[in-house]
Amino acid sequence: MAANSQTLSMGVKAGINSSTFKGSLFQNSTKSIVGFHAGGFLNLQFSSISLQPELLVSTAGARVTKDFEQPENLKITYIAIPVMLKINPVKSRFYAEAGPQAAIKISEKRDFNSFDFSLGIGLGYQSKTGLGAGIRYLAGLSEVVNFDDNTTSNFKNRVVQFGLSYKLGKK
């Protein structure tokens, strides 16, 4: 009987975010803004499945036009902790991933909520040299902003991440 082998590795990652708000208020008055993400990860590999918790600094937000006012970039910076379940088809360097992300606000200009919870899905490629590339979509499940006039915004983050990574250790 063969024993299940597991491999622990770590790495760094960084990339570009394109984010906007999704919600009922100002439906046609939000546009995407560009931001970034950067940080590190651990990867616990079990055969063709792995668990990958990450610790990232990541931005989200949107360009919002309220009534006839000038557009305003609303940008939030978070410490984000995604935990992705990654599936690698047998003998392939490509992967699919899915999992939750919890994020804590560390800076912003307005009265944004302190916590954001999202679900993410993604695809990527991990080379034998350790260099990887991926795309991830994060759909926010929690409301991110409270307006001063008690308006219900129902704004939720929507983020597309394009990133590069470098995996240390066994590749």
C-alpha positions as CSV (number, residue, x, y, z in Angstrom):
1,M,0.0,0.0,0.0
2,A,1.5,3.3,-1.1
3,A,1.7,6.2,1.4
4,N,0.2,9.5,0.4
5,S,3.0,11.9,-0.2
6,Q,2.8,15.6,0.5
7,T,5.1,18.4,-0.4
8,L,5.3,21.9,1.3
9,S,6.7,24.8,-0.7
10,M,6.5,28.5,-0.5
11,G,6.8,31.4,-2.9
12,V,6.2,35.1,-3.7
13,K,3.7,36.6,-6.1
14,A,2.7,40.0,-7.5
15,G,0.6,41.5,-10.2
16,I,-2.0,43.9,-11.5
17,N,-5.7,44.2,-10.3
18,S,-8.5,45.6,-12.3
19,S,-11.4,46.2,-10.0
20,T,-14.9,47.8,-9.9
21,F,-18.0,47.8,-7.7
22,K,-21.1,45.8,-8.5
23,G,-24.3,47.0,-6.9
24,S,-27.7,48.5,-7.5
25,L,-27.0,52.1,-6.7
26,F,-25.2,54.1,-9.5
27,Q,-25.6,51.0,-11.7
28,N,-24.1,52.7,-14.8
29,S,-21.8,55.1,-13.0
30,T,-18.9,52.9,-11.9
31,K,-15.8,52.2,-14.0
32,S,-12.8,49.9,-13.4
33,I,-9.6,51.2,-11.8
34,V,-6.1,49.6,-11.9
35,G,-4.3,48.5,-8.7
36,F,-1.9,45.8,-7.5
37,H,-1.4,42.8,-5.3
38,A,1.8,41.4,-3.8
39,G,2.8,39.0,-1.1
40,G,3.7,35.4,-0.4
41,F,2.1,31.9,-0.3
42,L,2.5,28.4,1.1
43,N,1.6,25.4,-1.1
44,L,0.8,22.0,0.4
45,Q,0.7,19.6,-2.5
46,F,-1.1,16.2,-2.3
47,S,-0.7,14.5,-5.6
48,S,-2.8,16.5,-8.2
49,I,-4.5,18.6,-5.5
50,S,-3.0,21.3,-3.3
51,L,-4.0,23.8,-0.7
52,Q,-2.5,27.3,-1.1
53,P,-3.0,29.9,1.6
54,E,-1.7,33.4,0.7
55,L,-0.9,36.6,2.5
56,L,-1.2,39.6,0.2
57,V,-1.4,43.4,0.1
58,S,-4.1,44.1,-2.5
59,T,-6.1,47.0,-3.7
60,A,-9.7,47.2,-4.9
61,G,-12.2,49.9,-5.7
62,A,-13.8,51.8,-8.6
63,R,-14.2,55.1,-10.3
64,V,-17.6,56.4,-9.2
65,T,-19.7,59.2,-10.6
66,K,-22.5,60.2,-8.2
67,D,-25.3,62.3,-9.8
68,F,-23.6,65.0,-11.8
69,E,-20.5,65.3,-9.7
70,Q,-16.9,64.8,-10.9
71,P,-15.8,61.2,-11.0
72,E,-13.9,60.0,-8.0
73,N,-11.5,57.1,-7.6
74,L,-12.5,55.1,-4.5
75,K,-9.5,52.8,-3.7
76,I,-9.2,50.5,-0.8
77,T,-6.1,48.7,0.3
78,Y,-6.4,45.4,2.1
79,I,-4.4,42.7,3.8
80,A,-6.0,39.8,2.0
81,I,-5.8,36.1,2.9
82,P,-7.1,33.9,0.1
83,V,-7.1,30.1,0.7
84,M,-7.2,28.3,-2.7
85,L,-7.8,24.7,-3.5
86,K,-5.7,24.0,-6.6
87,I,-6.3,21.1,-9.0
88,N,-3.5,20.1,-11.4
89,P,-4.6,17.6,-14.1
90,V,-2.2,14.5,-14.1
91,K,1.2,15.3,-15.7
92,S,0.2,18.9,-16.4
93,R,1.7,22.2,-15.3
94,F,-1.7,24.0,-15.7
95,Y,-4.0,24.4,-12.8
96,A,-7.5,25.5,-11.8
97,E,-8.2,27.1,-8.4
98,A,-11.1,28.1,-6.2
99,G,-11.6,29.3,-2.7
100,P,-12.5,32.0,-0.2
101,Q,-10.7,35.2,0.6
102,A,-11.0,37.3,3.7
103,A,-9.6,40.8,3.7
104,I,-9.0,43.5,6.3
105,K,-8.9,47.2,5.2
106,I,-5.7,49.0,6.0
107,S,-6.2,52.3,4.1
108,E,-8.8,54.3,2.2
109,K,-10.3,57.8,1.7
110,R,-13.9,57.2,2.8
111,D,-16.0,55.2,5.3
112,F,-15.5,51.8,3.8
113,N,-16.3,48.7,5.9
114,S,-13.3,47.2,7.6
115,F,-13.8,43.6,6.3
116,D,-14.4,42.1,2.9
117,F,-15.2,38.5,2.1
118,S,-14.9,37.2,-1.5
119,L,-15.0,33.9,-3.5
120,G,-12.3,33.4,-6.1
121,I,-11.8,31.2,-9.1
122,G,-8.7,31.1,-11.4
123,L,-6.5,29.4,-13.9
124,G,-2.7,29.4,-14.3
125,Y,0.5,27.7,-15.2
126,Q,3.4,26.7,-13.0
127,S,6.7,26.0,-14.9
128,K,9.4,23.5,-13.8
129,T,11.7,26.5,-13.0
130,G,9.3,27.8,-10.4
131,L,8.0,30.7,-12.4
132,G,4.2,30.9,-12.7
133,A,1.5,33.0,-14.2
134,G,-2.2,33.2,-13.4
135,I,-5.5,35.0,-13.6
136,R,-8.0,35.1,-10.8
137,Y,-11.5,36.5,-10.5
138,L,-12.8,37.6,-7.0
139,A,-16.5,38.2,-6.5
140,G,-17.1,40.1,-3.3
141,L,-19.9,38.8,-1.0
142,S,-20.0,41.7,1.5
143,E,-20.9,45.3,1.1
144,V,-17.8,47.5,1.0
145,V,-19.0,51.1,1.5
146,N,-21.4,53.1,3.7
147,F,-22.4,56.5,2.5
148,D,-23.0,59.4,4.9
149,D,-26.6,59.9,3.8
150,N,-27.6,56.4,4.9
151,T,-28.1,55.3,1.3
152,T,-27.8,51.6,0.8
153,S,-25.1,51.2,-1.8
154,N,-25.0,47.4,-2.1
155,F,-21.5,47.9,-3.6
156,K,-19.5,44.7,-3.6
157,N,-15.9,44.3,-4.9
158,R,-15.3,42.7,-8.3
159,V,-11.6,42.1,-9.0
160,V,-9.6,40.5,-11.8
161,Q,-6.0,39.7,-10.9
162,F,-3.2,39.0,-13.4
163,G,-0.1,37.9,-11.6
164,L,3.3,36.3,-11.7
165,S,4.7,34.0,-9.0
166,Y,7.9,32.3,-8.1
167,K,7.7,29.0,-6.2
168,L,10.7,28.1,-4.0
169,G,11.6,24.6,-3.0
170,K,10.4,21.5,-4.9
171,K,8.8,22.5,-8.1
